[in-house]
Amino acid sequence: MVEKYGTAQSPVDLESEALVKGQGQYTDDIAPAGALHGVFVRSTVAHGIIRSIDTAAAAELPGVLGIYTARDLADAGTNPIMFMVPLMSADGKTPVPYVSTPRPALAGDRVRHIGEAIALVVADSAGAAQDAADLVEVDIEELTAHIGTRLSEDPVEDPIWDEAPNNQAYTWYAGDQEAVQATIAASPYKVTLELNNQRLAGSPMEPRAATASFDPESGRYTLYAGSQGTMFLRKGFADALGVGMDKVHVISKDVGGGFGLKVYVYPEYVAISVAARLLGQAVRWTATRSEALQADQGGRDSHCTVTGGFDADGQLNALYCDIIGNMGAYSIGIGPRVPSSVIAENIVGPYATPLIGIRSRGVHSNTIPTSPYRGAGRPETTYMLERLMDEAAIQLDIDRVELRRRNLIDREQMPFTNQFGHVYDSGDFAAVLDGAMASSDWAGFEARRAEAATRGKLRGIGCALFVETAGAYFQEPLDFRVTEDGMVEVRVVGVSTGQRHRSTITHIACSILGIPLDKVRYIAGDSDDVPVGSPTVGSRVGQMTGSAMHIAAHSAIERGRAIVGHLSSGQPNDITFANGVYTVAGTGETMAFLDLPRRLAEARAEGREIEETLDAVETFQSPGFSFPNGCHVAEVEVDELTGEMQILNYTAVDDCGNVINHREVEAQLMGGIAQGIGQGIMEQMVYDESGQLLSGSFMDYAMPRITEMPQAMTIVDLPDPTPSNPLGAKGVGESGTTASVSTVANAVADALRARGVTNLQTPLTASRLWEAMRTASA
Amino acid sequence: MHNFEFIRATSVAEAAEILRDDPEAGLLSGGQTLLPTMKQRLAAPSKLVSLTAIEALKGLSQEGDSLTIGGATTHAEVAERAVGIFPGLASLAGRIGDPAVRNRGTIGGSLANNDPAACYPAAALACGAMMVTDRREIPADDYFLGVFETALQDGEILTAVRFPIPEAACYQKFIQPASRFSMVAVFVARFADRVGVAVTGASEDGVFRWAEGEAALGAAFTPDAVQGLSLPETGMITDSFGTGAFRAHLIPVLTARAVTSLTAG
């Protein structure tokens, strides 16, 4: 039975009001009274050898209780933070070697990027800690800094890691390289594009913050820190502290944005925890925005050369992607997987390309480590495919929509096992393409272009199709209980960083159980109190935790039926359940689901032996990824004199499977589209050649605002439900970002094509568009 | 932010005396630049002398064809009260920052700071405004000396600015997408006997008058008069938001837009 969540219920929002009224409990709000303040001394040099750290003057300031460096952490038994998830070969069977990059919580002998923490000052006030931090003197002998997403074939001066003389982090292959190259060479048309995905800063509204304490009696550390789910963080945290998992307790309350950067342990969390242990008092730290830009993991930053071999009729015979991924100074989290295996998981897209090959090489640089940022490889993959399709259409002189249509995987081919072994179990790519063409009035565009020309505007339209993976980590538990006071308690792993998980999961529970929304207690984010599962990543919570909720609620109803059988005169198969109430056939006796624990307790108090309980931990096991897909269309105008660009209309037609709550789907898509537009037109982390960060504040890092958003946005659900989970739901958290970078870039490229512009790289700033037009006309 | 002593002066004389006695003391007007700088610990004055309680430094007054604005008058006040007197300036003031900035930031603070991307310096320079201090009067042409550099001496307080009111004026701002300051902005002021054109945001030397544009518009106040002109990209700022060539290109384009908006209809 598939409940009609999206249609039968009005939108559910149990969370937003409290958050916008300032009643949230963010990490900085819940620091205990009397907690000490930590401030970090950070490197102002991108690459160098630490010659000395002088803390004497700082230590003498009133209020300063401790100053810690790498030596103190080593004495306390901490370990460097290690890359967590092995890089595996494309078939998933063999580990691929990569350079080991142990990341110290506080840099000891070497600094490898601007903003790397070198010392921690703890004082009884934030002001005192900051004053003292200013007095810590660090003497660094500068080494050659390595900046940029490029790979030298030869050894470089002062490599970042001795193990990698040319700074190369790894080499990774997918597909039959020779067959792909041979097929491309034999194809009548060979289309090549170089595409850059510039470095981005995740920039959640709530900067990272943490409060750490240590209980000497139990030997346990407690860390309050915003996260996307405490499980991966807990593992890295325990490893770095050199203790077992049972000795760390990690708690995330409300979290104001994650986007992939609040998944793993960070150096600061380890350092303040050691300080808390040594001082016997809780220590807190909250990042400033400048610190966030210097020390939060970076996003994107890869360079791709994509080549397609096409037939004269537009059939894509073979595709080759040659990628350089910038790891930053250290490989962290799943960093090396983003420009390699995630690309392979997504590169097939909606097209029946017979042969695909990938070479991915990682490069280390003297910059912040990179790791997932909303989409994490999906937007980059779509960008390669969809920019290529438009470019091929020009070179082959075939209409770009028609060219795509000729290459689509047909709905009739489902289930479709793609070249890299992933099974598309649903998805009607022609339907989403048709839907987007119709909703955007693609056919009527040329008239709009002609009208714009009379106003000195170059109008363009562009589309992007995508198929992406969602639901990573294919197993998810949910702890379901009903208390004697008649409340359902749901314990889950994935913390909401703005997705309103509580609303969605509660909505599913109440729809199945027939109980009011206020009868569910939703518990997430406390590592001691939730089952072991995976965090909010890879567009997974709706389908994974949602399916676990579905299973848990239905199985509880069945257990309840047995309990009612014990408590009444009925037999289980005579007992019906509707609207939260069991009815015993014949007698007409009724019992409410939420009353069962109380009735059970009463029965047991009377000496009855009933073993059944409503409580259970249920795990949803999915057979693999789900494949959200869609087609987005953007229409833009560029001022031919200034390069100023405005996105006029944006249309998104998406198949995210069955929709649990349309408003939530729309919110996810709009937010994702906004972030993709940010990458497309303005966001950019800029380092100079010496490794200094030029975009170190929001005065220079261009966050998109409402003024950059499309003047009109149309979002259409076109579900083709997946059979891979009981909800029929696919992911939606990343779809907007996956599609919008390409969609906007293709629209702008279309606008400028009349001016002879062929090469465009994001961010598509006015200056770049003007320079491109000027160069093309020269 | 480092510790400092806060003093709310009630007269210009009192503020000047504090500055005279303590070379480490600083003036605070709206604080929209100074306070963020202090938060970043890049400035650490011993004392901050607030000017915003000094009534003599606030408000607008029109005398004949000149408008005098007190140094501690907020952008919001100028935006609201100059509309009927000097609409081009009101429009400029109404587009500085956001409402929070406009309700705190002041014209005197902006002109004394002379940020190379600030808006007011372009208006002051294009109009040939007079900078009034507690010691003297300085013509705009002699006042703006370079990036964050003015003719103000240590301890000298900018008390007011006196604008000759142009017949028509328009400020065209091309914003830097991160800070929303001007990446290039042009103030065009047409007087009976001359046209002033001043440019902010573009030059490595800060705000400047575009003499060629002034001459061309003085001869014929039409967009075409400047459309074909060009400026050298040498000395223009290049950063991740735009090249020097782009900034140079924008100056005649924005100037023409200003003229178009003043002559349309």
Interface residues (C-beta under 8 A of the other chain):
Chain A: G127 Q130 D131 D134 S290 L641 T642 G643 E644 M682 Q684 V686 L694 S695 F698 M699 D700 Y701 A702 M703 E708 T765 A766 S767 W770 E771 R774
Chain B: M1 H2 N3 Q40 R41 F174 P177 A178 S179 F181 D239 S240 F241 G242 T243 A245 F246 H249 L250 V253
